Amino acid sequence: MKIEDKITNSVMSCQIALNQLEQIKFTPYYKQSLKNKLNSVLVELIKAEQNHYDKFFERDDNATDAVYSVFDTFIKKVSEIAIYDMENICHIIDAYRKDQKSIEGIVNKINRFTAKELLEIYKIKKGL
């Protein structure tokens, strides 16, 4: 990974962490020890936002929005997956690194069919 990519990932990760942790303030868990620790973390993340994210945004706000959106969507989608299924996701990522075009073809094939259509195709192939 290039240094620019590492910096971009770090800056975006801090920004997303800041936004996600801010949401905890509006839950019943935001009290006592967690509140104290979270407030300290948020202060540091806000500094990072001011030093890095805002500078990225000033350069090209459309590109920054696009990168943030992709990163945020990725985090949300990964968060939907049960932790015990993460190993499978790692295998998919490894396969993507080996053969991006094939994985994209598989994804497009799967996504163009509904679940019902896929079940029918499976039944036909299995002779059910």
Backbone atoms as SQL, in Angstrom:
CREATE TABLE atoms (id INTEGER PRIMARY KEY, chain TEXT, resi INTEGER, resn TEXT, atom TEXT, x REAL, y REAL, z REAL);
INSERT INTO atoms VALUES
  (1, 'A', 1, 'MET', 'N', 0.846, -1.177, 0.000),
  (2, 'A', 1, 'MET', 'CA', 0.000, 0.000, 0.000),
  (3, 'A', 1, 'MET', 'C', 0.891, 1.240, 0.000),
  (4, 'A', 2, 'LYS', 'N', 0.548, 2.175, -0.851),
  (5, 'A', 2, 'LYS', 'CA', 1.326, 3.413, -0.947),
  (6, 'A', 2, 'LYS', 'C', 1.114, 4.268, 0.299),
  (7, 'A', 3, 'ILE', 'N', 2.089, 5.122, 0.582),
  (8, 'A', 3, 'ILE', 'CA', 2.033, 5.984, 1.767),
  (9, 'A', 3, 'ILE', 'C', 0.803, 6.892, 1.708),
  (10, 'A', 4, 'GLU', 'N', 0.440, 7.381, 0.524),
  (11, 'A', 4, 'GLU', 'CA', -0.736, 8.241, 0.393),
  (12, 'A', 4, 'GLU', 'C', -2.002, 7.481, 0.778),
  (13, 'A', 5, 'ASP', 'N', -2.063, 6.204, 0.387),
  (14, 'A', 5, 'ASP', 'CA', -3.219, 5.376, 0.732),
  (15, 'A', 5, 'ASP', 'C', -3.283, 5.129, 2.240),
  (16, 'A', 6, 'LYS', 'N', -2.123, 4.891, 2.841),
  (17, 'A', 6, 'LYS', 'CA', -2.083, 4.677, 4.293),
  (18, 'A', 6, 'LYS', 'C', -2.569, 5.921, 5.031),
  (19, 'A', 7, 'ILE', 'N', -2.108, 7.075, 4.582),
  (20, 'A', 7, 'ILE', 'CA', -2.516, 8.329, 5.231),
  (21, 'A', 7, 'ILE', 'C', -4.016, 8.553, 5.038),
  (22, 'A', 8, 'THR', 'N', -4.485, 8.350, 3.825),
  (23, 'A', 8, 'THR', 'CA', -5.919, 8.523, 3.553),
  (24, 'A', 8, 'THR', 'C', -6.746, 7.580, 4.411),
  (25, 'A', 9, 'ASN', 'N', -6.340, 6.305, 4.482),
  (26, 'A', 9, 'ASN', 'CA', -7.068, 5.344, 5.312),
  (27, 'A', 9, 'ASN', 'C', -7.077, 5.761, 6.776),
  (28, 'A', 10, 'SER', 'N', -5.952, 6.225, 7.268),
  (29, 'A', 10, 'SER', 'CA', -5.865, 6.647, 8.668),
  (30, 'A', 10, 'SER', 'C', -6.752, 7.848, 8.942),
  (31, 'A', 11, 'VAL', 'N', -6.695, 8.827, 8.055),
  (32, 'A', 11, 'VAL', 'CA', -7.507, 10.036, 8.236),
  (33, 'A', 11, 'VAL', 'C', -8.990, 9.684, 8.185),
  (34, 'A', 12, 'MET', 'N', -9.384, 8.883, 7.208),
  (35, 'A', 12, 'MET', 'CA', -10.794, 8.505, 7.094),
  (36, 'A', 12, 'MET', 'C', -11.238, 7.656, 8.276),
  (37, 'A', 13, 'SER', 'N', -10.374, 6.771, 8.735),
  (38, 'A', 13, 'SER', 'CA', -10.705, 5.940, 9.892),
  (39, 'A', 13, 'SER', 'C', -10.941, 6.787, 11.132),
  (40, 'A', 14, 'CYS', 'N', -10.098, 7.784, 11.333),
  (41, 'A', 14, 'CYS', 'CA', -10.277, 8.689, 12.477),
  (42, 'A', 14, 'CYS', 'C', -11.588, 9.443, 12.367),
  (43, 'A', 15, 'GLN', 'N', -11.897, 9.911, 11.184),
  (44, 'A', 15, 'GLN', 'CA', -13.135, 10.663, 10.991),
  (45, 'A', 15, 'GLN', 'C', -14.351, 9.782, 11.244),
  (46, 'A', 16, 'ILE', 'N', -14.337, 8.578, 10.716),
  (47, 'A', 16, 'ILE', 'CA', -15.461, 7.661, 10.927),
  (48, 'A', 16, 'ILE', 'C', -15.553, 7.275, 12.399),
  (49, 'A', 17, 'ALA', 'N', -14.409, 7.028, 13.039),
  (50, 'A', 17, 'ALA', 'CA', -14.417, 6.712, 14.472),
  (51, 'A', 17, 'ALA', 'C', -15.026, 7.857, 15.267),
  (52, 'A', 18, 'LEU', 'N', -14.642, 9.063, 14.930),
  (53, 'A', 18, 'LEU', 'CA', -15.202, 10.235, 15.610),
  (54, 'A', 18, 'LEU', 'C', -16.719, 10.255, 15.458),
  (55, 'A', 19, 'ASN', 'N', -17.197, 10.088, 14.235),
  (56, 'A', 19, 'ASN', 'CA', -18.640, 10.118, 13.996),
  (57, 'A', 19, 'ASN', 'C', -19.365, 8.985, 14.707),
  (58, 'A', 20, 'GLN', 'N', -18.785, 7.797, 14.697),
  (59, 'A', 20, 'GLN', 'CA', -19.417, 6.655, 15.354),
  (60, 'A', 20, 'GLN', 'C', -19.430, 6.813, 16.870),
  (61, 'A', 21, 'LEU', 'N', -18.306, 7.251, 17.434),
  (62, 'A', 21, 'LEU', 'CA', -18.226, 7.408, 18.884),
  (63, 'A', 21, 'LEU', 'C', -19.122, 8.538, 19.385),
  (64, 'A', 22, 'GLU', 'N', -19.325, 9.539, 18.568),
  (65, 'A', 22, 'GLU', 'CA', -20.253, 10.624, 18.938),
  (66, 'A', 22, 'GLU', 'C', -21.652, 10.070, 19.175),
  (67, 'A', 23, 'GLN', 'N', -22.013, 9.021, 18.436),
  (68, 'A', 23, 'GLN', 'CA', -23.347, 8.439, 18.571),
  (69, 'A', 23, 'GLN', 'C', -23.569, 7.790, 19.940),
  (70, 'A', 24, 'ILE', 'N', -22.499, 7.338, 20.569),
  (71, 'A', 24, 'ILE', 'CA', -22.616, 6.706, 21.887),
  (72, 'A', 24, 'ILE', 'C', -23.135, 7.702, 22.918),
  (73, 'A', 25, 'LYS', 'N', -22.882, 8.972, 22.687),
  (74, 'A', 25, 'LYS', 'CA', -23.372, 9.998, 23.620),
  (75, 'A', 25, 'LYS', 'C', -24.886, 9.949, 23.779),
  (76, 'A', 26, 'PHE', 'N', -25.570, 9.424, 22.799),
  (77, 'A', 26, 'PHE', 'CA', -27.030, 9.408, 22.809),
  (78, 'A', 26, 'PHE', 'C', -27.599, 8.051, 23.218),
  (79, 'A', 27, 'THR', 'N', -26.796, 7.286, 23.941),
  (80, 'A', 27, 'THR', 'CA', -27.254, 5.991, 24.432),
  (81, 'A', 27, 'THR', 'C', -27.225, 5.980, 25.963),
  (82, 'A', 28, 'PRO', 'N', -27.891, 5.024, 26.575),
  (83, 'A', 28, 'PRO', 'CA', -27.870, 4.932, 28.037),
  (84, 'A', 28, 'PRO', 'C', -26.505, 4.506, 28.593),
  (85, 'A', 29, 'TYR', 'N', -25.600, 4.071, 27.737),
  (86, 'A', 29, 'TYR', 'CA', -24.281, 3.615, 28.184),
  (87, 'A', 29, 'TYR', 'C', -23.310, 4.762, 28.420),
  (88, 'A', 30, 'TYR', 'N', -23.699, 5.942, 28.001),
  (89, 'A', 30, 'TYR', 'CA', -22.816, 7.105, 28.092),
  (90, 'A', 30, 'TYR', 'C', -22.887, 7.687, 29.499),
  (91, 'A', 31, 'LYS', 'N', -22.161, 7.050, 30.411),
  (92, 'A', 31, 'LYS', 'CA', -22.118, 7.538, 31.787),
  (93, 'A', 31, 'LYS', 'C', -20.860, 7.001, 32.470),
  (94, 'A', 32, 'GLN', 'N', -20.503, 7.618, 33.541),
  (95, 'A', 32, 'GLN', 'CA', -19.389, 7.256, 34.414),
  (96, 'A', 32, 'GLN', 'C', -18.088, 7.042, 33.644),
  (97, 'A', 33, 'SER', 'N', -17.490, 5.878, 33.824),
  (98, 'A', 33, 'SER', 'CA', -16.161, 5.599, 33.275),
  (99, 'A', 33, 'SER', 'C', -16.135, 5.718, 31.752),
  (100, 'A', 34, 'LEU', 'N', -17.141, 5.157, 31.085),
  (101, 'A', 34, 'LEU', 'CA', -17.189, 5.232, 29.623),
  (102, 'A', 34, 'LEU', 'C', -17.280, 6.684, 29.160),
  (103, 'A', 35, 'LYS', 'N', -18.077, 7.476, 29.837),
  (104, 'A', 35, 'LYS', 'CA', -18.227, 8.887, 29.484),
  (105, 'A', 35, 'LYS', 'C', -16.887, 9.616, 29.605),
  (106, 'A', 36, 'ASN', 'N', -16.162, 9.384, 30.705),
  (107, 'A', 36, 'ASN', 'CA', -14.865, 10.031, 30.901),
  (108, 'A', 36, 'ASN', 'C', -13.855, 9.623, 29.831),
  (109, 'A', 37, 'LYS', 'N', -13.778, 8.327, 29.566),
  (110, 'A', 37, 'LYS', 'CA', -12.814, 7.832, 28.576),
  (111, 'A', 37, 'LYS', 'C', -13.192, 8.277, 27.164),
  (112, 'A', 38, 'LEU', 'N', -14.456, 8.206, 26.874),
  (113, 'A', 38, 'LEU', 'CA', -14.909, 8.596, 25.544),
  (114, 'A', 38, 'LEU', 'C', -14.679, 10.085, 25.298),
  (115, 'A', 39, 'ASN', 'N', -14.908, 10.897, 26.295),
  (116, 'A', 39, 'ASN', 'CA', -14.660, 12.329, 26.139),
  (117, 'A', 39, 'ASN', 'C', -13.188, 12.601, 25.827),
  (118, 'A', 40, 'SER', 'N', -12.289, 11.877, 26.459),
  (119, 'A', 40, 'SER', 'CA', -10.853, 12.034, 26.175),
  (120, 'A', 40, 'SER', 'C', -10.523, 11.627, 24.747),
  (121, 'A', 41, 'VAL', 'N', -11.072, 10.513, 24.329),
  (122, 'A', 41, 'VAL', 'CA', -10.839, 10.027, 22.973),
  (123, 'A', 41, 'VAL', 'C', -11.407, 11.009, 21.953),
  (124, 'A', 42, 'LEU', 'N', -12.604, 11.503, 22.212),
  (125, 'A', 42, 'LEU', 'CA', -13.233, 12.424, 21.270),
  (126, 'A', 42, 'LEU', 'C', -12.421, 13.709, 21.107),
  (127, 'A', 43, 'VAL', 'N', -11.845, 14.194, 22.193),
  (128, 'A', 43, 'VAL', 'CA', -10.995, 15.388, 22.108),
  (129, 'A', 43, 'VAL', 'C', -9.833, 15.130, 21.158),
  (130, 'A', 44, 'GLU', 'N', -9.196, 13.968, 21.278),
  (131, 'A', 44, 'GLU', 'CA', -8.061, 13.632, 20.412),
  (132, 'A', 44, 'GLU', 'C', -8.506, 13.445, 18.957),
  (133, 'A', 45, 'LEU', 'N', -9.650, 12.807, 18.772),
  (134, 'A', 45, 'LEU', 'CA', -10.136, 12.602, 17.404),
  (135, 'A', 45, 'LEU', 'C', -10.540, 13.924, 16.753),
  (136, 'A', 46, 'ILE', 'N', -11.076, 14.834, 17.529),
  (137, 'A', 46, 'ILE', 'CA', -11.418, 16.151, 16.984),
  (138, 'A', 46, 'ILE', 'C', -10.152, 16.889, 16.559),
  (139, 'A', 47, 'LYS', 'N', -9.088, 16.742, 17.331),
  (140, 'A', 47, 'LYS', 'CA', -7.805, 17.340, 16.930),
  (141, 'A', 47, 'LYS', 'C', -7.337, 16.742, 15.602),
  (142, 'A', 48, 'ALA', 'N', -7.444, 15.428, 15.486),
  (143, 'A', 48, 'ALA', 'CA', -7.043, 14.761, 14.245),
  (144, 'A', 48, 'ALA', 'C', -7.903, 15.251, 13.089),
  (145, 'A', 49, 'GLU', 'N', -9.188, 15.420, 13.339),
  (146, 'A', 49, 'GLU', 'CA', -10.090, 15.926, 12.300),
  (147, 'A', 49, 'GLU', 'C', -9.641, 17.307, 11.833),
  (148, 'A', 50, 'GLN', 'N', -9.339, 18.179, 12.765),
  (149, 'A', 50, 'GLN', 'CA', -8.927, 19.535, 12.425),
  (150, 'A', 50, 'GLN', 'C', -7.588, 19.553, 11.696),
  (151, 'A', 51, 'ASN', 'N', -6.681, 18.679, 12.104),
  (152, 'A', 51, 'ASN', 'CA', -5.345, 18.665, 11.511),
  (153, 'A', 51, 'ASN', 'C', -5.284, 17.956, 10.170),
  (154, 'A', 52, 'HIS', 'N', -6.136, 16.966, 9.968),
  (155, 'A', 52, 'HIS', 'CA', -5.999, 16.139, 8.774),
  (156, 'A', 52, 'HIS', 'C', -7.240, 16.123, 7.892),
  (157, 'A', 53, 'TYR', 'N', -8.379, 15.734, 8.442),
  (158, 'A', 53, 'TYR', 'CA', -9.574, 15.593, 7.616),
  (159, 'A', 53, 'TYR', 'C', -9.972, 16.926, 6.993),
  (160, 'A', 54, 'ASP', 'N', -9.970, 17.967, 7.805),
  (161, 'A', 54, 'ASP', 'CA', -10.353, 19.278, 7.274),
  (162, 'A', 54, 'ASP', 'C', -9.411, 19.712, 6.150),
  (163, 'A', 55, 'LYS', 'N', -8.121, 19.383, 6.265),
  (164, 'A', 55, 'LYS', 'CA', -7.162, 19.715, 5.199),
  (165, 'A', 55, 'LYS', 'C', -7.463, 18.917, 3.934),
  (166, 'A', 56, 'PHE', 'N', -7.807, 17.637, 4.088),
  (167, 'A', 56, 'PHE', 'CA', -8.200, 16.825, 2.938),
  (168, 'A', 56, 'PHE', 'C', -9.430, 17.437, 2.286),
  (169, 'A', 57, 'PHE', 'N', -10.381, 17.795, 3.102),
  (170, 'A', 57, 'PHE', 'CA', -11.642, 18.342, 2.607),
  (171, 'A', 57, 'PHE', 'C', -11.422, 19.650, 1.856),
  (172, 'A', 58, 'GLU', 'N', -10.513, 20.478, 2.357),
  (173, 'A', 58, 'GLU', 'CA', -10.227, 21.761, 1.713),
  (174, 'A', 58, 'GLU', 'C', -9.625, 21.575, 0.325),
  (175, 'A', 59, 'ARG', 'N', -8.850, 20.509, 0.135),
  (176, 'A', 59, 'ARG', 'CA', -8.218, 20.267, -1.161),
  (177, 'A', 59, 'ARG', 'C', -9.237, 19.945, -2.239),
  (178, 'A', 60, 'ASP', 'N', -10.125, 19.028, -1.953),
  (179, 'A', 60, 'ASP', 'CA', -11.126, 18.609, -2.935),
  (180, 'A', 60, 'ASP', 'C', -12.293, 17.990, -2.183),
  (181, 'A', 61, 'ASP', 'N', -13.277, 18.814, -1.864),
  (182, 'A', 61, 'ASP', 'CA', -14.363, 18.350, -1.021),
  (183, 'A', 61, 'ASP', 'C', -15.187, 17.237, -1.664),
  (184, 'A', 62, 'ASN', 'N', -15.344, 17.233, -2.995),
  (185, 'A', 62, 'ASN', 'CA', -16.104, 16.168, -3.652),
  (186, 'A', 62, 'ASN', 'C', -15.392, 14.823, -3.540),
  (187, 'A', 63, 'ALA', 'N', -14.088, 14.828, -3.787),
  (188, 'A', 63, 'ALA', 'CA', -13.319, 13.584, -3.678),
  (189, 'A', 63, 'ALA', 'C', -13.318, 13.092, -2.237),
  (190, 'A', 64, 'THR', 'N', -13.161, 14.018, -1.298),
  (191, 'A', 64, 'THR', 'CA', -13.149, 13.636, 0.113),
  (192, 'A', 64, 'THR', 'C', -14.488, 13.035, 0.514),
  (193, 'A', 65, 'ASP', 'N', -15.572, 13.647, 0.077),
  (194, 'A', 65, 'ASP', 'CA', -16.902, 13.099, 0.363),
  (195, 'A', 65, 'ASP', 'C', -17.062, 11.699, -0.214),
  (196, 'A', 66, 'ALA', 'N', -16.582, 11.512, -1.442),
  (197, 'A', 66, 'ALA', 'CA', -16.708, 10.212, -2.096),
  (198, 'A', 66, 'ALA', 'C', -15.910, 9.145, -1.348),
  (199, 'A', 67, 'VAL', 'N', -14.672, 9.468, -0.980),
  (200, 'A', 67, 'VAL', 'CA', -13.833, 8.509, -0.252),
  (201, 'A', 67, 'VAL', 'C', -14.455, 8.201, 1.103),
  (202, 'A', 68, 'TYR', 'N', -14.918, 9.236, 1.789),
  (203, 'A', 68, 'TYR', 'CA', -15.543, 9.034, 3.098),
  (204, 'A', 68, 'TYR', 'C', -16.781, 8.144, 2.965),
  (205, 'A', 69, 'SER', 'N', -17.585, 8.398, 1.956),
  (206, 'A', 69, 'SER', 'CA', -18.808, 7.623, 1.761),
  (207, 'A', 69, 'SER', 'C', -18.510, 6.145, 1.532),
  (208, 'A', 70, 'VAL', 'N', -17.519, 5.864, 0.693),
  (209, 'A', 70, 'VAL', 'CA', -17.137, 4.477, 0.428),
  (210, 'A', 70, 'VAL', 'C', -16.632, 3.813, 1.709),
  (211, 'A', 71, 'PHE', 'N', -15.776, 4.513, 2.427),
  (212, 'A', 71, 'PHE', 'CA', -15.202, 3.977, 3.664),
  (213, 'A', 71, 'PHE', 'C', -16.291, 3.744, 4.705),
  (214, 'A', 72, 'ASP', 'N', -17.185, 4.702, 4.855),
  (215, 'A', 72, 'ASP', 'CA', -18.270, 4.602, 5.823),
  (216, 'A', 72, 'ASP', 'C', -19.205, 3.445, 5.481),
  (217, 'A', 73, 'THR', 'N', -19.552, 3.313, 4.201),
  (218, 'A', 73, 'THR', 'CA', -20.413, 2.213, 3.757),
  (219, 'A', 73, 'THR', 'C', -19.739, 0.873, 4.026),
  (220, 'A', 74, 'PHE', 'N', -18.441, 0.796, 3.742),
  (221, 'A', 74, 'PHE', 'CA', -17.698, -0.435, 3.997),
  (222, 'A', 74, 'PHE', 'C', -17.756, -0.813, 5.483),
  (223, 'A', 75, 'ILE', 'N', -17.485, 0.146, 6.351),
  (224, 'A', 75, 'ILE', 'CA', -17.502, -0.117, 7.795),
  (225, 'A', 75, 'ILE', 'C', -18.883, -0.585, 8.237),
  (226, 'A', 76, 'LYS', 'N', -19.919, 0.072, 7.751),
  (227, 'A', 76, 'LYS', 'CA', -21.285, -0.310, 8.131),
  (228, 'A', 76, 'LYS', 'C', -21.626, -1.715, 7.652),
  (229, 'A', 77, 'LYS', 'N', -21.240, -2.039, 6.417),
  (230, 'A', 77, 'LYS', 'CA', -21.540, -3.375, 5.889),
  (231, 'A', 77, 'LYS', 'C', -20.763, -4.456, 6.635),
  (232, 'A', 78, 'VAL', 'N', -19.494, -4.200, 6.908),
  (233, 'A', 78, 'VAL', 'CA', -18.688, -5.172, 7.649),
  (234, 'A', 78, 'VAL', 'C', -19.254, -5.360, 9.061),
  (235, 'A', 79, 'SER', 'N', -19.747, -4.277, 9.636),
  (236, 'A', 79, 'SER', 'CA', -20.300, -4.342, 10.989),
  (237, 'A', 79, 'SER', 'C', -21.573, -5.186, 11.057),
  (238, 'A', 80, 'GLU', 'N', -22.232, -5.370, 9.928),
  (239, 'A', 80, 'GLU', 'CA', -23.445, -6.183, 9.890),
  (240, 'A', 80, 'GLU', 'C', -23.142, -7.680, 9.941),
  (241, 'A', 81, 'ILE', 'N', -21.912, -8.042, 9.663),
  (242, 'A', 81, 'ILE', 'CA', -21.527, -9.451, 9.584),
  (243, 'A', 81, 'ILE', 'C', -21.116, -9.947, 10.962),
  (244, 'A', 82, 'ALA', 'N', -21.613, -11.114, 11.321),
  (245, 'A', 82, 'ALA', 'CA', -21.254, -11.708, 12.610),
  (246, 'A', 82, 'ALA', 'C', -19.748, -11.957, 12.661),
  (247, 'A', 83, 'ILE', 'N', -19.169, -11.744, 13.811),
  (248, 'A', 83, 'ILE', 'CA', -17.715, -11.857, 13.965),
  (249, 'A', 83, 'ILE', 'C', -17.211, -13.241, 13.559),
  (250, 'A', 84, 'TYR', 'N', -18.007, -14.270, 13.797),
  (251, 'A', 84, 'TYR', 'CA', -17.574, -15.627, 13.445),
  (252, 'A', 84, 'TYR', 'C', -17.607, -15.876, 11.933),
  (253, 'A', 85, 'ASP', 'N', -18.190, -14.973, 11.161),
  (254, 'A', 85, 'ASP', 'CA', -18.173, -15.078, 9.700),
  (255, 'A', 85, 'ASP', 'C', -17.053, -14.247, 9.065),
  (256, 'A', 86, 'MET', 'N', -16.326, -13.513, 9.865),
  (257, 'A', 86, 'MET', 'CA', -15.281, -12.632, 9.333),
  (258, 'A', 86, 'MET', 'C', -14.177, -13.405, 8.619),
  (259, 'A', 87, 'GLU', 'N', -13.899, -14.614, 9.064),
  (260, 'A', 87, 'GLU', 'CA', -12.866, -15.405, 8.391),
  (261, 'A', 87, 'GLU', 'C', -13.248, -15.633, 6.931),
  (262, 'A', 88, 'ASN', 'N', -14.537, -15.871, 6.677),
  (263, 'A', 88, 'ASN', 'CA', -14.997, -16.048, 5.295),
  (264, 'A', 88, 'ASN', 'C', -14.804, -14.774, 4.485),
  (265, 'A', 89, 'ILE', 'N', -15.059, -13.638, 5.096),
  (266, 'A', 89, 'ILE', 'CA', -14.865, -12.358, 4.409),
  (267, 'A', 89, 'ILE', 'C', -13.379, -12.174, 4.076),
  (268, 'A', 90, 'CYS', 'N', -12.515, -12.581, 4.989),
  (269, 'A', 90, 'CYS', 'CA', -11.071, -12.511, 4.722),
  (270, 'A', 90, 'CYS', 'C', -10.695, -13.382, 3.527),
  (271, 'A', 91, 'HIS', 'N', -11.312, -14.555, 3.405),
  (272, 'A', 91, 'HIS', 'CA', -11.055, -15.434, 2.258),
  (273, 'A', 91, 'HIS', 'C', -11.519, -14.769, 0.957),
  (274, 'A', 92, 'ILE', 'N', -12.656, -14.100, 1.027),
  (275, 'A', 92, 'ILE', 'CA', -13.170, -13.405, -0.158),
  (276, 'A', 92, 'ILE', 'C', -12.216, -12.286, -0.564),
  (277, 'A', 93, 'ILE', 'N', -11.707, -11.556, 0.408),
  (278, 'A', 93, 'ILE', 'CA', -10.751, -10.478, 0.118),
  (279, 'A', 93, 'ILE', 'C', -9.469, -11.051, -0.476),
  (280, 'A', 94, 'ASP', 'N', -8.996, -12.167, 0.077),
  (281, 'A', 94, 'ASP', 'CA', -7.799, -12.811, -0.480),
  (282, 'A', 94, 'ASP', 'C', -8.031, -13.218, -1.937),
  (283, 'A', 95, 'ALA', 'N', -9.205, -13.787, -2.214),
  (284, 'A', 95, 'ALA', 'CA', -9.538, -14.183, -3.586),
  (285, 'A', 95, 'ALA', 'C', -9.611, -12.955, -4.492),
  (286, 'A', 96, 'TYR', 'N', -10.152, -11.862, -3.990),
  (287, 'A', 96, 'TYR', 'CA', -10.246, -10.619, -4.750),
  (288, 'A', 96, 'TYR', 'C', -8.851, -10.110, -5.109),
  (289, 'A', 97, 'ARG', 'N', -7.927, -10.198, -4.161),
  (290, 'A', 97, 'ARG', 'CA', -6.545, -9.764, -4.442),
  (291, 'A', 97, 'ARG', 'C', -5.892, -10.624, -5.510),
  (292, 'A', 98, 'LYS', 'N', -6.216, -11.910, -5.519),
  (293, 'A', 98, 'LYS', 'CA', -5.621, -12.825, -6.496),
  (294, 'A', 98, 'LYS', 'C', -6.211, -12.641, -7.886),
  (295, 'A', 99, 'ASP', 'N', -7.541, -12.434, -7.951),
  (296, 'A', 99, 'ASP', 'CA', -8.200, -12.352, -9.248),
  (297, 'A', 99, 'ASP', 'C', -9.420, -11.443, -9.153),
  (298, 'A', 100, 'GLN', 'N', -9.166, -10.149, -9.206),
  (299, 'A', 100, 'GLN', 'CA', -10.204, -9.144, -9.034),
  (300, 'A', 100, 'GLN', 'C', -11.318, -9.303, -10.071),
  (301, 'A', 101, 'LYS', 'N', -10.946, -9.533, -11.302),
  (302, 'A', 101, 'LYS', 'CA', -11.930, -9.619, -12.382),
  (303, 'A', 101, 'LYS', 'C', -12.896, -10.790, -12.164),
  (304, 'A', 102, 'SER', 'N', -12.381, -11.941, -11.758),
  (305, 'A', 102, 'SER', 'CA', -13.238, -13.107, -11.526),
  (306, 'A', 102, 'SER', 'C', -14.203, -12.870, -10.373),
  (307, 'A', 103, 'ILE', 'N', -13.693, -12.296, -9.289),
  (308, 'A', 103, 'ILE', 'CA', -14.551, -12.040, -8.128),
  (309, 'A', 103, 'ILE', 'C', -15.638, -11.035, -8.494),
  (310, 'A', 104, 'GLU', 'N', -15.285, -10.004, -9.241),
  (311, 'A', 104, 'GLU', 'CA', -16.293, -9.024, -9.670),
  (312, 'A', 104, 'GLU', 'C', -17.349, -9.689, -10.553),
  (313, 'A', 105, 'GLY', 'N', -16.936, -10.628, -11.400),
  (314, 'A', 105, 'GLY', 'CA', -17.886, -11.368, -12.231),
  (315, 'A', 105, 'GLY', 'C', -18.833, -12.202, -11.385),
  (316, 'A', 106, 'ILE', 'N', -18.290, -12.869, -10.377),
  (317, 'A', 106, 'ILE', 'CA', -19.118, -13.673, -9.471),
  (318, 'A', 106, 'ILE', 'C', -20.108, -12.781, -8.732),
  (319, 'A', 107, 'VAL', 'N', -19.629, -11.662, -8.230),
  (320, 'A', 107, 'VAL', 'CA', -20.490, -10.725, -7.498),
  (321, 'A', 107, 'VAL', 'C', -21.610, -10.214, -8.397),
  (322, 'A', 108, 'ASN', 'N', -21.267, -9.817, -9.610),
  (323, 'A', 108, 'ASN', 'CA', -22.282, -9.318, -10.535),
  (324, 'A', 108, 'ASN', 'C', -23.303, -10.399, -10.878),
  (325, 'A', 109, 'LYS', 'N', -22.838, -11.612, -11.034),
  (326, 'A', 109, 'LYS', 'CA', -23.741, -12.732, -11.343),
  (327, 'A', 109, 'LYS', 'C', -24.701, -12.968, -10.185),
  (328, 'A', 110, 'ILE', 'N', -24.185, -12.993, -8.982),
  (329, 'A', 110, 'ILE', 'CA', -25.031, -13.226, -7.802),
  (330, 'A', 110, 'ILE', 'C', -26.008, -12.075, -7.600),
  (331, 'A', 111, 'ASN', 'N', -25.537, -10.866, -7.725),
  (332, 'A', 111, 'ASN', 'CA', -26.384, -9.705, -7.452),
  (333, 'A', 111, 'ASN', 'C', -27.453, -9.458, -8.509),
  (334, 'A', 112, 'ARG', 'N', -27.318, -10.034, -9.681),
  (335, 'A', 112, 'ARG', 'CA', -28.343, -9.786, -10.705),
  (336, 'A', 112, 'ARG', 'C', -29.538, -10.725, -10.548),
  (337, 'A', 113, 'PHE', 'N', -29.404, -11.752, -9.722),
  (338, 'A', 113, 'PHE', 'CA', -30.507, -12.666, -9.470),
  (339, 'A', 113, 'PHE', 'C', -31.098, -12.401, -8.091),
  (340, 'A', 114, 'THR', 'N', -32.408, -12.619, -7.984),
  (341, 'A', 114, 'THR', 'CA', -33.044, -12.540, -6.674),
  (342, 'A', 114, 'THR', 'C', -32.785, -13.856, -5.943),
  (343, 'A', 115, 'ALA', 'N', -33.043, -13.873, -4.666),
  (344, 'A', 115, 'ALA', 'CA', -32.848, -15.090, -3.877),
  (345, 'A', 115, 'ALA', 'C', -33.718, -16.218, -4.429),
  (346, 'A', 116, 'LYS', 'N', -34.945, -15.899, -4.825),
  (347, 'A', 116, 'LYS', 'CA', -35.847, -16.910, -5.371),
  (348, 'A', 116, 'LYS', 'C', -35.296, -17.481, -6.679),
  (349, 'A', 117, 'GLU', 'N', -34.772, -16.608, -7.533),
  (350, 'A', 117, 'GLU', 'CA', -34.194, -17.058, -8.800),
  (351, 'A', 117, 'GLU', 'C', -32.979, -17.944, -8.567),
  (352, 'A', 118, 'LEU', 'N', -32.156, -17.577, -7.606),
  (353, 'A', 118, 'LEU', 'CA', -30.981, -18.393, -7.289),
  (354, 'A', 118, 'LEU', 'C', -31.385, -19.769, -6.786),
  (355, 'A', 119, 'LEU', 'N', -32.437, -19.828, -5.991),
  (356, 'A', 119, 'LEU', 'CA', -32.929, -21.111, -5.494),
  (357, 'A', 119, 'LEU', 'C', -33.406, -21.982, -6.651),
  (358, 'A', 120, 'GLU', 'N', -34.107, -21.412, -7.606),
  (359, 'A', 120, 'GLU', 'CA', -34.570, -22.155, -8.774),
  (360, 'A', 120, 'GLU', 'C', -33.395, -22.668, -9.604),
  (361, 'A', 121, 'ILE', 'N', -32.384, -21.823, -9.810),
  (362, 'A', 121, 'ILE', 'CA', -31.189, -22.234, -10.558),
  (363, 'A', 121, 'ILE', 'C', -30.509, -23.396, -9.835),
  (364, 'A', 122, 'TYR', 'N', -30.397, -23.300, -8.512),
  (365, 'A', 122, 'TYR', 'CA', -29.765, -24.347, -7.703),
  (366, 'A', 122, 'TYR', 'C', -30.543, -25.652, -7.855),
  (367, 'A', 123, 'LYS', 'N', -31.861, -25.572, -7.770),
  (368, 'A', 123, 'LYS', 'CA', -32.701, -26.771, -7.884),
  (369, 'A', 123, 'LYS', 'C', -32.530, -27.436, -9.250),
  (370, 'A', 124, 'ILE', 'N', -32.481, -26.609, -10.302),
  (371, 'A', 124, 'ILE', 'CA', -32.309, -27.133, -11.650),
  (372, 'A', 124, 'ILE', 'C', -30.968, -27.831, -11.786),
  (373, 'A', 125, 'LYS', 'N', -29.908, -27.187, -11.291),
  (374, 'A', 125, 'LYS', 'CA', -28.558, -27.772, -11.396),
  (375, 'A', 125, 'LYS', 'C', -28.443, -29.059, -10.587),
  (376, 'A', 126, 'LYS', 'N', -29.130, -29.130, -9.461),
  (377, 'A', 126, 'LYS', 'CA', -29.068, -30.320, -8.605),
  (378, 'A', 126, 'LYS', 'C', -30.101, -31.360, -8.990),
  (379, 'A', 127, 'GLY', 'N', -30.955, -31.050, -9.968),
  (380, 'A', 127, 'GLY', 'CA', -31.975, -31.994, -10.417),
  (381, 'A', 127, 'GLY', 'C', -33.078, -32.174, -9.408),
  (382, 'A', 128, 'LEU', 'N', -33.373, -31.151, -8.643),
  (383, 'A', 128, 'LEU', 'CA', -34.435, -31.244, -7.637),
  (384, 'A', 128, 'LEU', 'C', -35.782, -30.828, -8.173);
